[in-house]
């Protein structure tokens, strides 16, 4: 059974704004974060090994109570979407990557330390947006949704059964899907 691919990406102000922790170079002798060089990309592109994705939208209608009558409802259409992703991340870099099926861009699987660095150091700034792209692989056509996001929380857990991988749960506040069309169905 196919599942969705989840991509996390950050556009920094300039190339010098990325650290070696942000980028992975699997072609180097040491693709890990200790001494591996960056790939000089202007973006940090991660493919997350996700096993769960949830999109929630919170609405905030107002309810005004009236004594001895039915309450009045005001719904001005405001909403706050959130995105949750759970999955696994390696402790050491394997150099594995995946290629975006539409544009051929390469995304690398981050280590736990790289993902932890992203959680603590990546901020949502205008012009330096973070995006999450969810590519739906269980349909015939190339379908994906792309969101501008800001990291809200992240939880890492290590299992005694597999000490080479950590599980993670990330929560983002996000926009509605971005793009020319709200859903990039092609």
BELRAKA-V520635 format. One record per backbone hydrogen bond with DSSP energy under -1.0 kcal/mol. NH is the residue of the N-H (numbers start at 1). CO is the residue of the C=O. E is the energy in kcal/mol with one decimal. If there is no record, write none. Layout:
BEGIN
NH&CO&E, NH&CO&E
END
This chain:
BEGIN
5&135&-2.5, 7&133&-2.8, 8&46&-2.9, 9&131&-2.4, 10&44&-1.8, 11&129&-1.9, 17&14&-1.7, 18&15&-1.5, 23&19&-1.2, 28&25&-1.8, 36&32&-1.1, 44&10&-1.9, 46&8&-3.3, 47&108&-2.1, 48&6&-2.7, 50&48&-2.0, 51&86&-2.5, 52&86&-1.6, 54&84&-2.7, 56&82&-2.7, 58&80&-1.9, 60&78&-1.2, 62&74&-3.5, 64&72&-3.1, 69&66&-2.0, 72&64&-2.7, 74&62&-2.8, 80&58&-2.3, 82&56&-3.4, 83&172&-2.4, 84&54&-3.0, 85&170&-2.7, 86&52&-2.6, 87&168&-2.1, 88&49&-2.3, 89&166&-2.8, 91&164&-2.5, 98&107&-2.8, 100&105&-3.0, 104&100&-1.8, 107&98&-2.9, 108&45&-1.9, 109&96&-1.9, 112&90&-2.4, 115&111&-2.4, 116&112&-2.5, 117&113&-2.2, 118&114&-2.3, 119&115&-2.2, 120&116&-1.8, 121&117&-2.5, 122&118&-2.1, 128&125&-2.3, 131&9&-2.6, 132&147&-2.2, 133&7&-2.4, 134&145&-3.1, 135&5&-2.9, 136&143&-2.8, 145&134&-2.1, 147&132&-2.7, 149&130&-2.5, 150&173&-2.1, 152&171&-3.2, 153&171&-1.5, 155&169&-2.1, 157&167&-2.5, 166&89&-3.2, 167&157&-3.1, 168&87&-2.5, 169&155&-1.8, 170&85&-3.4, 171&153&-2.8, 172&83&-3.1, 173&150&-2.2, 174&81&-1.9, 175&148&-1.8, 178&146&-3.2, 184&144&-1.7, 185&183&-2.0, 186&142&-1.6
END
